[in-house]
Structures are given as structure tokens and as C-alpha cells.
Amino acid sequence: MHLNHLSLRNFRNYHELELALRPGTTLFYGPNAAGKTTLLEAAYYLATTRSPRTAAARELINWEAHTELGIAPFTRIVSSLQRRDEKLLIELAIQRKQDSEGRPLSATSTTIRINKTARRALDLIGQLRVVLFTPLDIELLTGPPAERRHWLDVMLSQLDGRYVRALTEYNKVVIQRNALLRSWREGRRPRPDEARRQLAYWDKQLATTGAYIVVERRCALTDLNNLAAPIHVKIAGDQKPLTMRYISTLGDATTDRAALLQAFLQQLTDTTREELDRSQTLIGPHRDDTTFALDTIDMGIYGSRGQQRSLTLAIKLAEAELMRVRTNDAPVLLLDDILSELDAVRRAHLLEFIDRPDQQTLMTAADLADFDPSFLARIARVRVEHGQVLGA
């Protein structure tokens, strides 16, 4: 798949932008804070309805955008997307809400259209599939478990609409269940039998969606392990076996959903007392983790910086390959100033991977010094300065 065109209005430091794109590699280069990363952020937002830089959607709206003719400040992203078997027009607008006197609030609303038809955010995720590479990817190994859960969830949500719906439902159930536990502990439930009945209901919902999520994550990690291992050998020249392991609060590494469901329900029963004391759901995929080991050595804890860089790159390349294999269509790669963090060997392997006729890659760099002239001759180059696209 590839983006044919990207249109931005009031997005970050872009007031108006109409950008034609082509298959293959496009390099956006220019000084820091010019708006290069913003172009990748816009593509990532279209794919995931989330920004990799902020959780507050209002921050995406250009700070100079004001209420005009009663219309609150807004930003709009529009893109034409060519998939393997169809062409899509995707439109996404984020607008500040207003109070009764027309003053903009911090809260925002989002409007999505696909081929001119209004759709929900859940319907948009996965229409465009992307893999984002940034210098912070190393936190996939060294960061907290939430980083690894988020990585798996973003990848799987783009691959399967059922997954993103299950994840959304699961997160809602956790909130409802925690609220019930808290009210029970605080004595706001005068009838314990009614509280137990409600808890049993939420337990079943939690276990059903949670078991599905755990199985999908485990299967994806198995596939990623098989894809990443040879890539890592090629990048690092290290023959040590790579093992990606999913660490579940449910214990046993089964992918039998029915068995996992029963184990989930039993553990919820066994931990009820502790969960009541803490007013938290302590069992489930929202508390799981993943480890990455070379020859049984956890690279997140004991790996050198060089080992971690090599392994992280192999994992991200495997993620892109998994999307290609499962959908028979290559995702769009977004490389944000990643080459500056790599040595010559890793840089060469990355550029070799993206240099394919059916692969669209959008990448950023401060200048052209990190690139071989022969590579630059084969790609599109776009200079960016002060929120303006100036051409090659």
C-alpha cells in the first residue's frame, strides 16, 4: 500500500499543505523543528487515531487557529491511499469543543470519513497500516511493561479489526470492574450478594475478551520471533538464539482459548480478596509483559547499548514483515531520524530492507550526509523549513 497524497490544514505548524507522494522512498530533510516529524505524525494518526508524541488531541491543532464565524479551532488531515485491491480517501478532523458562549474548551471531537462516508475511529484503524521507527524504539526493550503492551496492541489493532474491538471492550470492562471493587470495599454496596452477582458478570466479560487478547499476542510473538531471528543474525552477526517470551499473569503459555478462559475465571476467583483490598483488577493482559532474550540473557536488562540497538531494529523490521505476510500488502514505513542512531552496518541493512519496489517509506533526516549518493539518486527528496515543503 502507499499514500498518494497528504493534505493538512492547521496541523501542528502547518497552516495549509498539499503534498503529492509516490511509491518508494521519500526523504524529508531540513533543520530541527521544521516540521519533518509532523508529516510522519499525520500519517501515523491516520493509521492508528493516536499520536506518538502526545495524548492530547488538542495539541495537534495549530496554536494560531482561532474561532472564525462561530467555527471552533480545528485541524484536518486528508489522504488518498492506494491499497493492494482498492483506493481509499480518508478524512479526519479534530475540533475544539465550545462552551455556551462559544469559547473553545480543552476537550475535542473527532470526525472521520472514509470514501465520503462517516465512520467510527474503530473502523479507521487498519485501513492504513504503518510501522514507526524512532530513536526511542530502544525503550521497547528497556522501558516499562506498558511500552511493550502498547507496541503489541498498536501492531495487532492494525492487522485485525476484531482485536481492536476486543481491546476496547476489555479496557472498558477493567474500568467498570475496578469501580465495582472500589465501591464494594468502601461499603457503598449495601448488599454483598448483589455485588458478587455483578462481579461474576464482569469476570465473565473480562475473561472472554482477555483470553482472546492473550492468545493473539502470543501467536503474534511466535511469528515475530521466527521473522526477527534471521534478521537479527544478519544485522548483528550474532548466532545466539533469539527468544521472545510473553509473560502472562495467567501463567501457562497455552494458546487454547477455552482453556485460557477457564484459567482466567479461576484466577479471578482466587484473587478476589486481594483485588478488593486494592480496588484493582490484578489479573489479565493489561498487566502482562514481554521479554527479549539472546541465549537466555534478557537484553532489556543485560544487553549492551549496541546489542539493544541491533535487536530493536530487527524486531521493528520483523513487525513490518509480519504485516506484509499476514495481509499480502506492505505497510508504509515511517522512519523518524533513525539513521543518525545507527552505525554503518545497521544503516546499510535498514536501507537494504526498505529499498523494495512495492515498499513506501517516508523518512526524515537533518541533512543528507548520512546517505550514499547512489541511494539519494533513487529516492524522492523534499526539503522542509518552517512548516513549508520546498521541494528537493
C-alpha positions as CSV (number, residue, x, y, z in Angstrom):
1,M,0.0,0.0,0.0
2,H,1.0,3.6,-0.4
3,L,-0.2,7.1,0.2
4,N,-0.7,9.1,-3.0
5,H,-1.4,12.5,-1.4
6,L,-1.4,14.1,2.0
7,S,-3.4,17.3,2.8
8,L,-3.0,19.1,6.1
9,R,-4.9,22.1,7.5
10,N,-3.9,23.7,10.8
11,F,-2.0,20.6,11.8
12,R,0.9,21.5,14.2
13,N,3.0,24.1,12.4
14,Y,1.3,23.5,9.0
15,H,-1.4,26.0,8.1
16,E,-2.0,24.5,4.7
17,L,-0.2,21.7,2.9
18,E,-0.9,19.7,-0.3
19,L,1.8,17.1,-0.7
20,A,1.9,14.6,-3.5
21,L,3.6,11.3,-2.6
22,R,4.8,8.4,-4.7
23,P,5.6,4.7,-4.1
24,G,9.2,4.0,-2.9
25,T,11.2,6.2,-0.6
26,T,10.7,9.9,0.2
27,L,13.2,11.7,2.4
28,F,12.1,14.8,4.2
29,Y,15.2,16.8,5.2
30,G,15.9,20.1,6.8
31,P,16.7,21.8,10.2
32,N,15.3,20.7,13.5
33,A,11.7,21.9,14.4
34,A,11.0,22.5,10.7
35,G,8.0,20.1,10.6
36,K,9.6,16.9,9.2
37,T,8.4,14.7,12.1
38,T,4.9,16.3,11.9
39,L,4.4,14.8,8.4
40,L,5.1,11.3,9.8
41,E,2.9,12.0,12.8
42,A,0.0,12.8,10.5
43,A,0.4,9.5,8.6
44,Y,0.6,7.6,11.9
45,Y,-2.5,9.4,13.2
46,L,-4.5,8.3,10.1
47,A,-3.4,4.7,10.7
48,T,-4.0,4.5,14.5
49,T,-6.1,7.6,15.5
50,R,-3.3,8.2,18.0
51,S,-0.2,10.5,18.1
52,P,3.2,9.0,19.0
53,R,4.1,12.4,20.6
54,T,1.1,13.4,22.7
55,A,-2.1,12.0,24.3
56,A,-3.9,15.4,24.0
57,A,-5.5,15.7,20.6
58,R,-5.9,19.5,21.0
59,E,-2.1,19.8,20.8
60,L,-2.4,18.8,17.1
61,I,-4.4,21.9,16.3
62,N,-2.2,24.8,15.1
63,W,-1.9,27.3,18.0
64,E,-2.7,30.2,15.7
65,A,-6.0,28.6,14.7
66,H,-8.9,30.7,16.1
67,T,-12.7,30.6,16.2
68,E,-14.0,32.1,13.0
69,L,-17.6,32.7,12.1
70,G,-18.6,30.6,15.1
71,I,-16.5,27.6,14.0
72,A,-14.1,26.5,16.7
73,P,-10.4,25.8,16.0
74,F,-9.8,22.6,14.1
75,T,-7.3,20.5,12.2
76,R,-7.9,18.3,9.2
77,I,-5.9,15.5,7.7
78,V,-6.9,14.1,4.3
79,S,-5.1,11.4,2.4
80,S,-5.7,9.2,-0.7
81,L,-4.5,5.7,-0.1
82,Q,-3.8,3.0,-2.6
83,R,-4.2,-0.5,-1.1
84,R,-3.5,-3.7,-2.9
85,D,-7.0,-4.0,-4.2
86,E,-8.7,-0.7,-3.6
87,K,-8.3,3.1,-3.4
88,L,-9.5,4.9,-0.3
89,L,-10.0,8.6,0.6
90,I,-9.5,9.1,4.3
91,E,-10.5,12.3,6.1
92,L,-10.0,13.0,9.8
93,A,-10.9,16.3,11.5
94,I,-10.3,17.2,15.2
95,Q,-12.1,20.2,16.6
96,R,-12.1,22.0,19.9
97,K,-15.4,21.9,21.7
98,Q,-17.1,25.2,22.8
99,D,-18.8,26.3,25.9
100,S,-22.3,28.0,25.8
101,E,-20.7,31.3,25.0
102,G,-18.7,30.0,22.0
103,R,-15.3,29.9,23.8
104,P,-13.1,26.9,22.9
105,L,-12.6,24.2,25.5
106,S,-9.7,21.7,26.1
107,A,-11.9,18.8,25.0
108,T,-12.1,17.9,21.3
109,S,-14.3,15.9,19.0
110,T,-13.2,13.8,16.1
111,T,-14.9,13.3,12.7
112,I,-13.8,10.5,10.4
113,R,-14.9,9.8,6.8
114,I,-13.8,7.0,4.5
115,N,-14.7,7.5,0.9
116,K,-17.0,10.3,1.9
117,T,-18.9,8.1,4.4
118,A,-18.9,8.9,8.1
119,R,-17.2,6.2,10.1
120,R,-16.1,5.5,13.7
121,A,-12.5,5.5,14.9
122,L,-12.5,1.8,15.2
123,D,-13.4,1.5,11.5
124,L,-10.4,3.6,10.5
125,I,-7.7,1.7,12.4
126,G,-6.0,-0.7,10.0
127,Q,-7.2,0.9,6.7
128,L,-3.7,2.4,6.5
129,R,-1.0,0.2,8.2
130,V,2.2,1.8,9.3
131,V,5.4,0.8,11.2
132,L,7.1,3.7,13.0
133,F,10.8,3.7,13.7
134,T,12.2,6.4,16.1
135,P,15.4,6.7,18.2
136,L,13.2,5.9,21.3
137,D,12.4,2.4,20.0
138,I,15.1,1.1,22.3
139,E,12.6,1.6,25.1
140,L,10.7,-1.4,23.7
141,L,13.5,-3.4,25.5
142,T,14.5,-1.0,28.3
143,G,11.2,0.7,29.2
144,P,8.3,-0.4,31.4
145,P,5.9,-3.2,30.5
146,A,3.3,-0.7,29.3
147,E,5.6,0.2,26.4
148,R,5.7,-3.4,25.2
149,R,1.9,-3.9,25.7
150,H,1.3,-0.7,23.7
151,W,3.6,-1.9,20.9
152,L,1.8,-5.2,20.5
153,D,-1.6,-3.6,20.7
154,V,-0.9,-1.0,18.0
155,M,0.5,-3.6,15.7
156,L,-2.3,-6.1,16.2
157,S,-5.0,-3.4,16.1
158,Q,-3.9,-2.5,12.6
159,L,-3.9,-6.2,11.5
160,D,-7.3,-7.2,12.8
161,G,-10.4,-5.2,13.4
162,R,-11.6,-7.9,15.9
163,Y,-8.5,-7.3,18.0
164,V,-9.0,-3.5,18.4
165,R,-12.7,-4.1,19.2
166,A,-11.8,-6.7,21.8
167,L,-9.1,-4.4,23.3
168,T,-11.5,-1.5,23.5
169,E,-14.2,-3.7,25.2
170,Y,-11.6,-5.2,27.6
171,N,-10.4,-1.7,28.7
172,K,-14.0,-0.7,29.4
173,V,-14.6,-3.8,31.5
174,V,-11.5,-3.2,33.6
175,I,-12.7,0.3,34.4
176,Q,-16.2,-1.0,35.3
177,R,-14.8,-3.9,37.4
178,N,-12.4,-1.6,39.3
179,A,-15.2,0.8,40.1
180,L,-17.3,-2.1,41.4
181,L,-14.4,-3.4,43.6
182,R,-13.8,0.1,44.9
183,S,-17.5,0.7,45.8
184,W,-17.7,-2.7,47.4
185,R,-14.6,-2.0,49.6
186,E,-15.9,1.4,50.6
187,G,-19.2,-0.1,51.7
188,R,-21.2,1.7,49.1
189,R,-22.7,-1.7,48.1
190,P,-25.2,-2.5,50.9
191,R,-26.0,-6.0,49.5
192,P,-22.9,-8.2,49.2
193,D,-24.9,-10.8,47.2
194,E,-25.7,-8.1,44.6
195,A,-22.1,-7.1,44.4
196,R,-21.0,-10.7,43.9
197,R,-23.5,-11.1,41.2
198,Q,-22.3,-8.1,39.4
199,L,-18.7,-9.1,39.9
200,A,-19.4,-12.5,38.3
201,Y,-20.9,-10.8,35.3
202,W,-17.8,-8.6,34.8
203,D,-15.5,-11.5,35.5
204,K,-17.0,-13.4,32.5
205,Q,-16.7,-10.3,30.2
206,L,-13.1,-9.8,31.3
207,A,-12.1,-13.4,30.9
208,T,-13.7,-13.7,27.5
209,T,-12.1,-10.7,25.9
210,G,-8.9,-11.1,27.9
211,A,-8.3,-14.7,26.7
212,Y,-8.7,-13.6,23.1
213,I,-6.2,-10.8,23.6
214,V,-3.6,-13.1,25.2
215,V,-3.9,-15.7,22.5
216,E,-3.5,-13.2,19.8
217,R,-0.5,-11.6,21.4
218,R,1.2,-15.0,22.0
219,C,0.6,-16.1,18.4
220,A,2.0,-12.8,17.1
221,L,5.1,-13.0,19.2
222,T,5.7,-16.6,17.9
223,D,5.5,-15.3,14.3
224,L,7.7,-12.2,15.1
225,N,10.3,-14.4,16.8
226,N,10.6,-16.6,13.6
227,L,10.9,-13.5,11.4
228,A,13.2,-11.4,13.7
229,A,15.7,-14.2,14.4
230,P,17.3,-14.3,10.9
231,I,17.1,-10.6,10.5
232,H,19.0,-10.2,13.8
233,V,21.7,-12.6,12.7
234,K,22.2,-10.6,9.5
235,I,22.3,-7.2,11.3
236,A,24.4,-8.2,14.3
237,G,26.3,-11.2,13.1
238,D,25.3,-12.9,16.3
239,Q,24.2,-16.5,16.1
240,K,22.8,-16.7,19.6
241,P,19.2,-17.9,19.6
242,L,16.5,-15.1,20.0
243,T,13.6,-15.8,22.3
244,M,10.6,-13.6,22.6
245,R,8.6,-14.7,25.6
246,Y,5.1,-13.5,26.6
247,I,4.9,-13.2,30.4
248,S,1.2,-13.6,31.4
249,T,-0.4,-13.1,34.8
250,L,-2.4,-16.2,33.7
251,G,0.8,-18.4,33.8
252,D,0.8,-21.3,31.4
253,A,1.8,-20.4,27.8
254,T,-1.2,-22.0,26.2
255,T,-2.9,-20.7,23.0
256,D,-6.0,-22.8,23.7
257,R,-8.6,-20.0,24.2
258,A,-11.1,-22.2,26.0
259,A,-8.5,-23.5,28.5
260,L,-7.3,-20.0,29.0
261,L,-10.8,-18.7,29.6
262,Q,-11.3,-21.2,32.4
263,A,-7.9,-20.5,33.9
264,F,-8.7,-16.8,33.8
265,L,-12.0,-17.2,35.7
266,Q,-10.4,-19.4,38.3
267,Q,-7.6,-16.9,39.0
268,L,-10.1,-14.1,39.3
269,T,-11.9,-16.1,41.9
270,D,-8.7,-16.9,43.7
271,T,-7.6,-13.3,43.9
272,T,-10.9,-11.7,44.8
273,R,-9.9,-10.9,48.3
274,E,-6.7,-9.2,47.3
275,E,-8.4,-7.3,44.5
276,L,-11.0,-6.0,46.9
277,D,-8.3,-4.8,49.2
278,R,-6.6,-2.9,46.4
279,S,-9.7,-2.0,44.3
280,Q,-7.8,-3.1,41.2
281,T,-8.1,-5.9,38.7
282,L,-4.8,-7.7,39.2
283,I,-5.2,-10.5,36.5
284,G,-5.3,-10.0,32.8
285,P,-3.4,-8.8,29.7
286,H,-3.4,-5.2,31.0
287,R,-0.7,-6.4,33.4
288,D,1.3,-8.7,31.1
289,D,4.8,-8.3,29.8
290,T,7.2,-9.5,27.1
291,T,10.9,-10.3,27.3
292,F,13.5,-10.5,24.6
293,A,16.5,-12.7,25.2
294,L,19.6,-13.8,23.4
295,D,20.8,-17.2,24.5
296,T,18.5,-16.9,27.7
297,I,20.1,-13.4,28.6
298,D,17.4,-10.7,28.9
299,M,18.6,-7.9,26.6
300,G,16.4,-5.3,28.2
301,I,18.4,-5.8,31.5
302,Y,21.8,-7.1,30.5
303,G,22.2,-6.1,26.8
304,S,24.8,-3.5,25.8
305,R,23.6,-0.4,24.0
306,G,24.8,-1.8,20.7
307,Q,23.1,-5.2,21.3
308,Q,19.9,-3.4,22.2
309,R,20.0,-1.2,19.0
310,S,20.5,-4.2,16.8
311,L,17.8,-6.2,18.4
312,T,15.3,-3.4,18.4
313,L,15.9,-2.8,14.7
314,A,15.4,-6.5,14.0
315,I,12.1,-6.5,15.9
316,K,10.8,-3.5,14.1
317,L,11.8,-4.9,10.7
318,A,10.1,-8.2,11.7
319,E,7.0,-6.2,12.6
320,A,6.9,-4.8,9.1
321,E,7.5,-8.2,7.6
322,L,4.7,-9.7,9.7
323,M,2.2,-7.1,8.3
324,R,3.4,-7.9,4.8
325,V,3.0,-11.7,5.3
326,R,-0.4,-11.5,7.0
327,T,-2.1,-9.0,4.7
328,N,-0.1,-9.7,1.4
329,D,0.4,-5.9,1.4
330,A,3.4,-4.0,2.6
331,P,2.8,-1.4,5.4
332,V,4.1,2.2,5.0
333,L,7.3,2.6,6.9
334,L,7.8,5.8,8.9
335,L,11.5,6.4,9.8
336,D,12.0,9.4,12.0
337,D,15.6,10.5,12.1
338,I,16.6,6.9,12.8
339,L,19.7,6.7,10.7
340,S,21.6,9.1,13.0
341,E,21.3,6.5,15.7
342,L,22.7,3.6,13.7
343,D,26.3,2.6,12.8
344,A,27.2,2.0,9.2
345,V,26.4,-1.7,9.3
346,R,22.9,-1.3,10.8
347,R,22.2,1.6,8.5
348,A,23.1,-0.5,5.4
349,H,20.8,-3.3,6.5
350,L,17.9,-0.9,7.1
351,L,18.3,0.8,3.7
352,E,18.5,-2.6,2.0
353,F,15.3,-3.6,3.6
354,I,13.3,-0.5,2.6
355,D,14.7,-0.5,-1.0
356,R,12.0,-2.6,-2.5
357,P,9.7,-1.8,-5.5
358,D,6.5,-2.3,-3.5
359,Q,7.6,-0.6,-0.3
360,Q,6.7,3.0,0.5
361,T,8.9,4.6,3.1
362,L,8.6,8.1,4.5
363,M,11.8,9.1,6.4
364,T,13.3,12.2,8.0
365,A,16.9,13.4,8.4
366,A,18.5,16.7,9.4
367,D,20.8,16.6,6.3
368,L,21.9,14.3,3.5
369,A,25.3,13.4,4.9
370,D,24.3,10.0,6.2
371,F,23.2,8.8,2.8
372,D,25.1,7.2,0.0
373,P,24.8,9.2,-3.3
374,S,23.6,6.2,-5.1
375,F,20.7,5.8,-2.6
376,L,19.8,9.5,-2.9
377,A,19.7,9.2,-6.6
378,R,16.9,6.5,-6.4
379,I,14.6,8.3,-4.0
380,A,12.5,11.5,-3.8
381,R,13.9,14.3,-1.7
382,V,11.9,17.0,-0.1
383,R,13.3,19.9,1.9
384,V,11.2,21.2,4.8
385,E,11.7,24.5,6.5
386,H,9.4,26.4,9.0
387,G,6.3,24.3,8.2
388,Q,6.9,24.7,4.4
389,V,7.6,22.0,1.9
390,L,10.1,23.5,-0.5
391,G,10.9,20.6,-2.9
392,A,14.3,18.9,-3.4
